[in-house]
C-alpha cells in the first residue's frame, strides 16, 4: 500500500484506487467540530478486501 499519510484526501484516494482495492473513507472529527476546508489523511489501514482511509478537515487559512 502506498503511504498517503498527510496527503490531500482526493489525491490519496486516487493513488490508492489505482492499486486496485476498494477505498473506504471515514471522517474523524473533534467533539467541538471545528470548521476546516483542508481535508487530509490522518490514518490508513488495509484488510484483505479494502483500504480504509481516516481523514479530518483542518483549518489552514487564518481569518482576518
trRosetta pair geometry for C-beta under 8 A, 3 or more apart (Angstrom, degrees):
i j d omega theta_ij theta_ji phi_ij phi_ji
1 16 7.2 12 -156 -124 92 94
1 19 6.8 74 -120 179 58 176
1 44 6.9 -166 148 131 141 136
1 46 5.0 -148 -49 -63 149 146
1 51 6.2 145 -128 -113 128 127
2 15 5.2 -98 83 150 153 118
2 16 6.5 -140 48 -84 107 64
2 19 6.6 -159 -5 -53 102 132
4 7 4.6 -73 -173 27 77 130
4 11 7.6 176 -150 107 110 84
4 12 3.7 109 175 -134 137 102
4 15 5.9 165 -89 71 122 134
4 16 6.4 -63 -25 -48 151 106
4 41 5.1 44 122 45 94 169
4 44 6.3 84 53 -45 97 146
4 53 7.2 -30 84 -121 134 120
5 41 5.7 -124 -122 106 31 108
5 42 7.4 44 -146 -149 79 17
5 43 7.4 27 -112 -93 96 27
5 44 6.8 -119 -68 1 79 105
6 40 6.0 -15 -154 -175 36 117
6 41 6.3 -46 8 66 19 85
6 42 8.0 72 -71 -94 47 43
7 11 5.1 -113 165 87 116 114
7 12 4.3 142 87 -62 120 100
7 15 7.6 4 117 15 168 140
7 40 6.9 158 81 -148 25 74
7 41 5.4 15 52 18 74 118
8 11 4.4 74 68 12 96 112
8 12 6.7 -174 82 -11 46 89
8 38 7.7 -86 -113 -169 83 74
8 39 6.7 70 -161 80 63 75
8 40 6.6 -54 -100 -99 34 64
9 12 5.8 -61 -147 38 27 110
9 13 6.2 27 158 -20 65 108
9 25 7.2 62 -166 -135 116 131
9 39 3.9 -32 -9 122 129 114
9 40 6.7 -117 -46 -83 79 14
9 41 6.4 142 -96 -53 59 76
9 53 7.5 132 -142 138 81 135
9 55 4.9 45 -100 -135 114 159
10 13 5.7 -51 -144 35 31 113
10 14 6.4 34 156 -20 63 106
10 39 7.7 81 -18 79 77 122
11 14 5.9 -57 -153 35 29 111
11 15 6.4 27 154 -17 65 108
12 15 5.8 -57 -148 37 31 110
12 16 6.3 22 158 -13 66 110
12 41 4.7 106 -77 -42 172 137
12 53 6.2 141 127 -141 126 147
12 55 7.9 169 60 -85 145 121
13 16 6.0 -61 -145 41 28 106
13 17 6.1 28 158 -20 65 110
13 23 5.5 163 -143 110 77 157
13 25 6.9 -24 -93 -71 121 120
13 53 6.8 -124 -84 29 76 165
14 17 5.9 -56 -142 37 27 109
14 18 6.5 34 156 -26 61 105
15 18 5.9 -56 -158 26 29 116
15 19 7.5 31 146 -22 59 100
16 19 5.7 -48 -164 21 43 115
16 21 7.1 -59 165 65 88 92
16 23 4.9 100 104 -89 125 130
16 44 7.9 -163 -93 -138 143 140
16 51 5.1 -127 -175 83 131 155
16 53 6.9 -160 5 -56 166 128
17 20 7.9 97 175 -42 41 15
17 21 7.8 -121 -119 68 38 50
17 22 7.9 13 -115 -130 79 29
17 23 5.5 -80 -68 -7 81 125
19 51 7.6 65 69 -27 131 145
21 46 7.6 70 94 -145 168 98
21 49 7.3 143 -154 155 106 31
21 50 5.7 159 164 -127 107 35
21 51 5.2 106 98 -15 126 95
22 49 7.2 -7 40 149 109 75
22 50 4.6 -43 77 -115 92 97
22 51 7.4 -177 91 27 45 71
23 50 6.9 159 -95 -170 21 91
23 51 5.1 -23 -109 71 72 98
23 52 7.9 154 -162 -94 56 22
23 53 6.0 12 -174 -5 103 118
24 50 5.5 44 -10 156 106 139
24 51 7.3 178 24 87 70 46
24 52 5.0 -22 68 -111 102 70
24 53 7.0 171 82 24 48 72
25 53 5.3 -24 -108 71 64 101
25 55 6.3 -19 -162 12 96 120
26 52 6.4 11 -1 -176 118 98
26 53 7.0 167 25 85 72 48
26 54 5.1 -30 75 -105 100 67
26 55 7.3 146 76 21 47 70
27 54 7.9 128 -120 -159 9 61
27 55 6.0 -41 -109 74 55 81
27 56 6.9 109 -165 -96 67 48
27 57 7.8 -1 -149 -17 109 92
28 42 6.2 -83 45 52 138 139
28 43 7.8 58 -21 24 150 112
28 54 5.2 39 -27 179 122 103
28 55 6.8 170 19 78 87 27
28 56 4.7 -54 72 -72 89 100
29 33 5.2 18 172 -106 127 73
29 56 6.8 155 -84 -131 43 93
29 57 7.9 3 -101 31 85 91
30 33 6.3 -151 72 -53 72 32
30 34 6.3 28 45 4 124 92
34 59 6.1 -91 147 -16 118 122
35 57 7.6 -35 -172 115 35 130
35 59 6.5 66 93 -78 56 118
36 39 7.9 143 112 -69 102 53
36 56 7.7 44 60 147 141 76
36 57 3.7 166 78 139 100 88
36 58 4.6 -165 -173 109 155 10
36 59 3.9 -117 -102 -53 88 61
36 60 7.2 75 -156 -12 106 69
37 57 6.4 23 -72 -168 12 114
37 59 7.2 62 12 -110 69 57
37 60 7.8 -99 61 28 76 88
37 61 7.6 -11 44 17 114 113
38 57 6.5 126 61 -162 44 64
38 58 4.7 -44 74 66 104 85
38 59 7.3 153 20 -99 101 12
38 60 4.4 29 -9 -2 153 122
39 55 5.5 36 -180 162 92 130
39 56 7.5 -178 -143 95 60 24
39 57 5.2 -33 -89 -96 69 74
39 58 7.9 164 -87 15 21 72
40 55 6.3 170 86 -152 31 88
40 56 6.5 -24 62 63 78 69
40 57 7.8 130 15 -110 72 27
40 58 5.9 0 12 1 120 118
41 44 6.5 4 -179 -50 124 100
41 53 5.7 -64 -124 -167 107 105
41 54 7.2 97 -159 74 65 52
41 55 5.3 -52 -98 -96 46 87
42 54 5.4 -66 66 107 88 95
42 55 6.2 139 7 -121 86 31
42 56 5.2 25 -22 8 136 106
43 53 7.8 154 87 -160 54 42
43 54 4.0 6 59 49 96 122
44 51 6.4 -7 -170 -179 109 98
44 52 6.7 155 -157 84 56 57
44 53 5.3 -14 -106 -106 88 64
44 54 7.1 -153 -74 20 39 77
45 51 7.5 168 87 -159 43 55
45 52 4.7 -5 59 57 89 107
45 54 8.0 46 -1 -16 92 104
46 50 7.7 -155 -148 104 54 41
46 51 5.1 -20 -107 -109 80 75
46 52 7.4 -163 -79 21 31 73
47 50 5.6 18 52 51 102 67
47 51 7.8 -166 26 -80 66 32
47 52 7.2 50 -7 -15 99 105
